[in-house]
């Protein structure tokens, strides 16, 4: 597995051979420009200007990532190259002469007329414009075409071009919670969510263990890697909302999106494995990242989603649509009153809790990883 070198510990914990890539655009996660872009969700004219500025910053960093992808590919002896949309490793597959498989962790990469691109924050449009909305995503990827073409010609020794067609697209999410187009080709497979089996047993520290045992199940609040520009303000809103809702809470600071202090009814932690913790809480308040959403679904607990950017508004809307969460609360417009009301409603509504339990059982039964593995074996063995 090739990934940014900052993920080395996580990958090796799964007993998988690891190849380090340059951290690339991840270096910008704490940059003020990127924080502004994330917090604003690229909305409005200012958001689009910020997005263009972000692309200019990312381009040279992507060149470093692609250089390492090429080096790893040449030494890998790979039979298949599986990659995410943000790293165009299909070009490395072409150089190796092996199939390329796209692993889409969120919807929006396969165009359809059935629904607009979930990655793009747009008002409701007439159905005949749905397919056109996917051009926005492809245009964003084309913004890096100069970097990619230089990589193809100078590093991989290939002619300029788009690269090969993907032999397979694996959509790593559930058709139970997000729309799929029944007319998509057989090469597009929506597998169900991919859940990571824990290789080692995780043990909570004394403070977390004691807090969980000291009273009723708390609410979890965490915004993952979404930093925003004012972690202290967000932390204050969360602490006051938890107090107003009359619940206990575990607040995960993650990558800096929240700044809070522990108290009798609020415990601040850095992070904890979601598959371990979410089954022990009354509700999960989160940013709507695909991984966190999937973990909350699998745990069978109600959710409150406060989306920032990219696919997060989609997951927030879908959690409400399938009945496990109230209306989304945009992070930028988050207030003590709105968050307290959402927590109170979610934690006290038996219908939401029943639906969360029911959907959790269905999602867990799909075996998304097993489906993906069987599809990859089929491609590797030439049964396209």
Buried (B, 14 or more C-beta within 10 A) or exposed (E): EBBBBEBEEEBEEEEEEBBBBBBBBBBBBEBEEBBBBBBBBBBEEEBEEBBEBBBEBBBEBBBBBBBBBBBBBBEBEBEBBBBBBBBBBBBBBBBBEBBBBBBBBBBBBBBBBBBBBBBBBEEEEEEEEBBEBBEBBEEBEEBBEEBBBEBBEEBBEBEEEBBBEBBBBBBBBBEBBBBBBEEBEEBBBBBBBBBBEEEEEEEBEEEBEEBBEEEEBBBBBBBBBBBBEBBEEBBBBBBBBBBBBEBBBBBBBBBBBBBBEBEEBBBBBEEBEBBBBBBBBBBBBBBBBBBBBBBBBBBBBBBBBBBBBBBBBBBBBBBBEBBBBBEBBBBBEBEBEBBBBBBBBBBBBEEBBBBBBEBBEBBBEBBBBEBBEEBBEBBBEEEE
